[in-house]
Amino acid sequence: MEQREHTVRAGDGRALHFYEAGDLDGPVVFEMHGTPGCGLPRKRTIEDAFSKGLRLISHDRPGYAASGR
């Protein structure tokens, strides 16, 4: 079970921070959470994704945690 964090930049310089967790070789599941909050997945969610062979991707919403406004 592994977790990675990434930041990508838009053409105007804004940052989008996102997380990969679970089975990083598995099919992708995008986790969409409500506002407010960051996209850091919970340990139990990561464990569940890993046990099912899924790669979980979630993101920090604009203006929260490491994502720009």
MINUNU-298657 format. One record per residue: residue in three letters; residue number from 0; x, y, z of N, C-alpha, C, O in turn. Coordinates in steps of 0.05 Angstrom, whole numbers, plus 5000, padded with zeros to 4 digits. Layout:
// MINUNU-298657
site code:Ala	pos:NUM	n.u:X	n.v:Y	n.w:Z	ca.u:X	ca.v:Y	ca.w:Z	c.u:X	c.v:Y	c.w:Z	o.u:X	o.v:Y	o.w:Z
...
This chain:
// MINUNU-298657
site code:Met	pos:0	n.u:5017	n.v:4977	n.w:5000	ca.u:5000	ca.v:5000	ca.w:5000	c.u:5018	c.v:5025	c.w:5000	o.u:5037	o.v:5027	o.w:5016
site code:Glu	pos:1	n.u:5012	n.v:5043	n.w:4982	ca.u:5029	ca.v:5066	ca.w:4979	c.u:5012	c.v:5091	c.w:4975	o.u:4989	o.v:5089	o.w:4966
site code:Gln	pos:2	n.u:5023	n.v:5114	n.w:4982	ca.u:5009	ca.v:5139	ca.w:4977	c.u:5030	c.v:5159	c.w:4966	o.u:5052	o.v:5161	o.w:4976
site code:Arg	pos:3	n.u:5022	n.v:5174	n.w:4946	ca.u:5038	ca.v:5195	ca.w:4934	c.u:5023	c.v:5221	c.w:4932	o.u:4998	o.v:5221	o.w:4932
site code:Glu	pos:4	n.u:5038	n.v:5243	n.w:4932	ca.u:5026	ca.v:5269	ca.w:4929	c.u:5039	c.v:5283	c.w:4905	o.u:5063	o.v:5279	o.w:4900
site code:His	pos:5	n.u:5023	n.v:5298	n.w:4890	ca.u:5033	ca.v:5312	ca.w:4866	c.u:5020	c.v:5340	c.w:4865	o.u:4999	o.v:5345	o.w:4876
site code:Thr	pos:6	n.u:5034	n.v:5358	n.w:4852	ca.u:5023	ca.v:5384	ca.w:4846	c.u:5029	c.v:5390	c.w:4816	o.u:5051	o.v:5387	o.w:4807
site code:Val	pos:7	n.u:5008	n.v:5398	n.w:4802	ca.u:5011	ca.v:5406	ca.w:4774	c.u:5003	c.v:5435	c.w:4772	o.u:4988	o.v:5445	o.w:4788
site code:Arg	pos:8	n.u:5014	n.v:5449	n.w:4753	ca.u:5009	ca.v:5478	ca.w:4749	c.u:4993	c.v:5482	c.w:4724	o.u:4998	o.v:5470	o.w:4703
site code:Ala	pos:9	n.u:4973	n.v:5499	n.w:4726	ca.u:4957	ca.v:5508	ca.w:4703	c.u:4973	c.v:5529	c.w:4688	o.u:4993	o.v:5539	o.w:4698
site code:Gly	pos:10	n.u:4964	n.v:5535	n.w:4664	ca.u:4978	ca.v:5555	ca.w:4647	c.u:4981	c.v:5582	c.w:4660	o.u:5000	o.v:5597	o.w:4654
site code:Asp	pos:11	n.u:4963	n.v:5589	n.w:4678	ca.u:4964	ca.v:5615	ca.w:4692	c.u:4979	c.v:5613	c.w:4718	o.u:4980	o.v:5633	o.w:4733
site code:Gly	pos:12	n.u:4991	n.v:5590	n.w:4724	ca.u:5008	ca.v:5587	ca.w:4748	c.u:4994	c.v:5576	c.w:4772	o.u:5007	o.v:5569	o.w:4792
site code:Arg	pos:13	n.u:4967	n.v:5573	n.w:4771	ca.u:4953	ca.v:5562	ca.w:4795	c.u:4961	c.v:5533	c.w:4799	o.u:4967	o.v:5519	o.w:4780
site code:Ala	pos:14	n.u:4961	n.v:5524	n.w:4824	ca.u:4969	ca.v:5497	ca.w:4831	c.u:4945	c.v:5480	c.w:4836	o.u:4925	o.v:5489	o.w:4848
site code:Leu	pos:15	n.u:4946	n.v:5455	n.w:4827	ca.u:4926	ca.v:5434	ca.w:4834	c.u:4942	c.v:5412	c.w:4848	o.u:4959	o.v:5399	o.w:4835
site code:His	pos:16	n.u:4935	n.v:5407	n.w:4873	ca.u:4949	ca.v:5386	ca.w:4888	c.u:4930	c.v:5362	c.w:4889	o.u:4906	o.v:5364	o.w:4894
site code:Phe	pos:17	n.u:4942	n.v:5338	n.w:4884	ca.u:4926	ca.v:5314	ca.w:4886	c.u:4942	c.v:5291	c.w:4897	o.u:4966	o.v:5292	o.w:4900
site code:Tyr	pos:18	n.u:4927	n.v:5270	n.w:4904	ca.u:4938	ca.v:5247	ca.w:4918	c.u:4931	c.v:5221	c.w:4903	o.u:4910	o.v:5219	o.w:4891
site code:Glu	pos:19	n.u:4950	n.v:5203	n.w:4903	ca.u:4946	ca.v:5175	ca.w:4893	c.u:4950	c.v:5157	c.w:4917	o.u:4968	o.v:5160	o.w:4932
site code:Ala	pos:20	n.u:4933	n.v:5137	n.w:4919	ca.u:4935	ca.v:5118	ca.w:4941	c.u:4923	c.v:5091	c.w:4934	o.u:4910	o.v:5089	o.w:4913
site code:Gly	pos:21	n.u:4928	n.v:5071	n.w:4951	ca.u:4917	ca.v:5044	ca.w:4946	c.u:4936	c.v:5028	c.w:4929	o.u:4960	o.v:5030	o.w:4933
site code:Asp	pos:22	n.u:4926	n.v:5013	n.w:4910	ca.u:4942	ca.v:4997	ca.w:4891	c.u:4948	c.v:5015	c.w:4867	o.u:4931	o.v:5019	o.w:4850
site code:Leu	pos:23	n.u:4972	n.v:5025	n.w:4866	ca.u:4979	ca.v:5045	ca.w:4845	c.u:4980	c.v:5033	c.w:4817	o.u:4983	o.v:5047	o.w:4798
site code:Asp	pos:24	n.u:4978	n.v:5006	n.w:4815	ca.u:4977	ca.v:4993	ca.w:4789	c.u:4948	c.v:4986	c.w:4781	o.u:4944	o.v:4975	o.w:4759
site code:Gly	pos:25	n.u:4929	n.v:4991	n.w:4798	ca.u:4901	ca.v:4983	ca.w:4794	c.u:4886	c.v:5003	c.w:4778	o.u:4895	o.v:5025	o.w:4772
site code:Pro	pos:26	n.u:4861	n.v:4996	n.w:4771	ca.u:4843	ca.v:5015	ca.w:4757	c.u:4838	c.v:5039	c.w:4774	o.u:4838	o.v:5037	o.w:4799
site code:Val	pos:27	n.u:4834	n.v:5062	n.w:4761	ca.u:4831	ca.v:5088	ca.w:4775	c.u:4802	c.v:5092	c.w:4785	o.u:4783	o.v:5088	o.w:4770
site code:Val	pos:28	n.u:4800	n.v:5102	n.w:4809	ca.u:4775	ca.v:5111	ca.w:4821	c.u:4780	c.v:5140	c.w:4830	o.u:4798	o.v:5144	o.w:4846
site code:Phe	pos:29	n.u:4764	n.v:5159	n.w:4820	ca.u:4767	ca.v:5187	ca.w:4829	c.u:4748	c.v:5192	c.w:4852	o.u:4724	o.v:5186	o.w:4851
site code:Glu	pos:30	n.u:4759	n.v:5202	n.w:4874	ca.u:4744	ca.v:5208	ca.w:4898	c.u:4737	c.v:5238	c.w:4897	o.u:4755	o.v:5255	o.w:4897
site code:Met	pos:31	n.u:4712	n.v:5244	n.w:4898	ca.u:4703	ca.v:5272	ca.w:4898	c.u:4691	c.v:5278	c.w:4926	o.u:4671	o.v:5265	o.w:4933
site code:His	pos:32	n.u:4701	n.v:5297	n.w:4940	ca.u:4692	ca.v:5304	ca.w:4966	c.u:4678	c.v:5331	c.w:4966	o.u:4682	o.v:5347	o.w:4947
site code:Gly	pos:33	n.u:4664	n.v:5337	n.w:4986	ca.u:4650	ca.v:5363	ca.w:4988	c.u:4668	c.v:5385	c.w:4998	o.u:4691	o.v:5381	o.w:5005
site code:Thr	pos:34	n.u:4657	n.v:5409	n.w:4998	ca.u:4671	ca.v:5432	ca.w:5008	c.u:4662	c.v:5438	c.w:5036	o.u:4638	o.v:5433	o.w:5042
site code:Pro	pos:35	n.u:4678	n.v:5447	n.w:5054	ca.u:4706	ca.v:5453	ca.w:5051	c.u:4723	c.v:5428	c.w:5055	o.u:4712	o.v:5408	o.w:5065
site code:Gly	pos:36	n.u:4748	n.v:5429	n.w:5049	ca.u:4766	ca.v:5408	ca.w:5055	c.u:4787	c.v:5402	c.w:5035	o.u:4785	o.v:5411	o.w:5012
site code:Cys	pos:37	n.u:4806	n.v:5387	n.w:5044	ca.u:4827	ca.v:5378	ca.w:5026	c.u:4821	c.v:5349	c.w:5017	o.u:4803	o.v:5337	o.w:5028
site code:Gly	pos:38	n.u:4835	n.v:5340	n.w:4998	ca.u:4830	ca.v:5313	ca.w:4987	c.u:4846	c.v:5291	c.w:4999	o.u:4845	o.v:5268	o.w:4989
site code:Leu	pos:39	n.u:4860	n.v:5296	n.w:5021	ca.u:4876	ca.v:5275	ca.w:5034	c.u:4858	c.v:5251	c.w:5042	o.u:4840	o.v:5254	o.w:5058
site code:Pro	pos:40	n.u:4862	n.v:5228	n.w:5029	ca.u:4844	ca.v:5205	ca.w:5035	c.u:4850	c.v:5194	c.w:5063	o.u:4872	o.v:5195	o.w:5073
site code:Arg	pos:41	n.u:4828	n.v:5184	n.w:5075	ca.u:4831	ca.v:5172	ca.w:5102	c.u:4845	c.v:5144	c.w:5100	o.u:4843	o.v:5131	o.w:5079
site code:Lys	pos:42	n.u:4858	n.v:5137	n.w:5121	ca.u:4873	ca.v:5112	ca.w:5121	c.u:4854	c.v:5088	c.w:5115	o.u:4862	o.v:5070	o.w:5100
site code:Arg	pos:43	n.u:4831	n.v:5088	n.w:5126	ca.u:4812	ca.v:5066	ca.w:5121	c.u:4804	c.v:5065	c.w:5092	o.u:4801	o.v:5043	o.w:5081
site code:Thr	pos:44	n.u:4800	n.v:5088	n.w:5079	ca.u:4793	ca.v:5089	ca.w:5051	c.u:4816	c.v:5078	c.w:5034	o.u:4811	o.v:5063	o.w:5015
site code:Ile	pos:45	n.u:4841	n.v:5085	n.w:5041	ca.u:4864	ca.v:5075	ca.w:5026	c.u:4866	c.v:5045	c.w:5029	o.u:4871	o.v:5031	o.w:5009
site code:Glu	pos:46	n.u:4863	n.v:5035	n.w:5053	ca.u:4864	ca.v:5006	ca.w:5058	c.u:4843	c.v:4991	c.w:5042	o.u:4848	o.v:4970	o.w:5031
site code:Asp	pos:47	n.u:4819	n.v:5002	n.w:5041	ca.u:4797	ca.v:4990	ca.w:5026	c.u:4803	c.v:4989	c.w:4996	o.u:4798	o.v:4969	o.w:4983
site code:Ala	pos:48	n.u:4813	n.v:5011	n.w:4986	ca.u:4820	ca.v:5012	ca.w:4957	c.u:4842	c.v:4992	c.w:4951	o.u:4840	o.v:4978	o.w:4931
site code:Phe	pos:49	n.u:4862	n.v:4991	n.w:4968	ca.u:4884	ca.v:4972	ca.w:4964	c.u:4874	c.v:4943	c.w:4964	o.u:4882	o.v:4927	o.w:4947
site code:Ser	pos:50	n.u:4857	n.v:4936	n.w:4983	ca.u:4847	ca.v:4909	ca.w:4985	c.u:4831	c.v:4901	c.w:4961	o.u:4828	o.v:4877	o.w:4955
site code:Lys	pos:51	n.u:4820	n.v:4920	n.w:4947	ca.u:4804	ca.v:4915	ca.w:4923	c.u:4820	c.v:4919	c.w:4897	o.u:4809	o.v:4916	o.w:4875
site code:Gly	pos:52	n.u:4846	n.v:4925	n.w:4900	ca.u:4863	ca.v:4928	ca.w:4876	c.u:4857	c.v:4954	c.w:4861	o.u:4862	o.v:4955	o.w:4837
site code:Leu	pos:53	n.u:4848	n.v:4975	n.w:4875	ca.u:4841	ca.v:5000	ca.w:4863	c.u:4861	c.v:5022	c.w:4868	o.u:4872	o.v:5024	o.w:4890
site code:Arg	pos:54	n.u:4865	n.v:5039	n.w:4849	ca.u:4882	ca.v:5063	ca.w:4852	c.u:4863	c.v:5087	c.w:4857	o.u:4847	o.v:5094	o.w:4840
site code:Leu	pos:55	n.u:4866	n.v:5099	n.w:4880	ca.u:4849	ca.v:5121	ca.w:4888	c.u:4862	c.v:5148	c.w:4882	o.u:4885	o.v:5152	o.w:4890
site code:Ile	pos:56	n.u:4848	n.v:5166	n.w:4869	ca.u:4858	ca.v:5193	ca.w:4864	c.u:4838	c.v:5213	c.w:4875	o.u:4815	o.v:5212	o.w:4869
site code:Ser	pos:57	n.u:4849	n.v:5232	n.w:4891	ca.u:4832	ca.v:5253	ca.w:4902	c.u:4848	c.v:5279	c.w:4901	o.u:4873	o.v:5279	o.w:4897
site code:His	pos:58	n.u:4835	n.v:5302	n.w:4904	ca.u:4848	ca.v:5327	ca.w:4901	c.u:4840	c.v:5347	c.w:4922	o.u:4819	o.v:5345	o.w:4934
site code:Asp	pos:59	n.u:4857	n.v:5367	n.w:4926	ca.u:4850	ca.v:5389	ca.w:4944	c.u:4834	c.v:5409	c.w:4927	o.u:4842	o.v:5417	o.w:4905
site code:Arg	pos:60	n.u:4811	n.v:5417	n.w:4938	ca.u:4794	ca.v:5436	ca.w:4923	c.u:4808	c.v:5463	c.w:4922	o.u:4826	o.v:5469	o.w:4938
site code:Pro	pos:61	n.u:4801	n.v:5480	n.w:4902	ca.u:4814	ca.v:5506	ca.w:4900	c.u:4813	c.v:5522	c.w:4926	o.u:4792	o.v:5526	o.w:4938
site code:Gly	pos:62	n.u:4836	n.v:5532	n.w:4934	ca.u:4838	ca.v:5549	ca.w:4958	c.u:4842	c.v:5533	c.w:4983	o.u:4844	o.v:5545	o.w:5005
site code:Tyr	pos:63	n.u:4842	n.v:5506	n.w:4982	ca.u:4846	ca.v:5490	ca.w:5006	c.u:4872	c.v:5475	c.w:5004	o.u:4881	o.v:5467	o.w:4983
site code:Ala	pos:64	n.u:4884	n.v:5471	n.w:5028	ca.u:4910	ca.v:5456	ca.w:5030	c.u:4930	c.v:5467	c.w:5010	o.u:4936	o.v:5491	o.w:5010
site code:Ala	pos:65	n.u:4940	n.v:5450	n.w:4992	ca.u:4962	ca.v:5458	ca.w:4974	c.u:4952	c.v:5467	c.w:4946	o.u:4969	o.v:5473	o.w:4929
site code:Ser	pos:66	n.u:4926	n.v:5469	n.w:4941	ca.u:4916	ca.v:5478	ca.w:4915	c.u:4911	c.v:5508	c.w:4917	o.u:4902	o.v:5519	o.w:4937
site code:Gly	pos:67	n.u:4918	n.v:5522	n.w:4895	ca.u:4914	ca.v:5551	ca.w:4894	c.u:4884	c.v:5558	c.w:4890	o.u:4868	o.v:5540	o.w:4883
site code:Arg	pos:68	n.u:4878	n.v:5583	n.w:4894	ca.u:4850	ca.v:5592	ca.w:4890	c.u:4841	c.v:5590	c.w:4861	o.u:4819	o.v:5597	o.w:4855
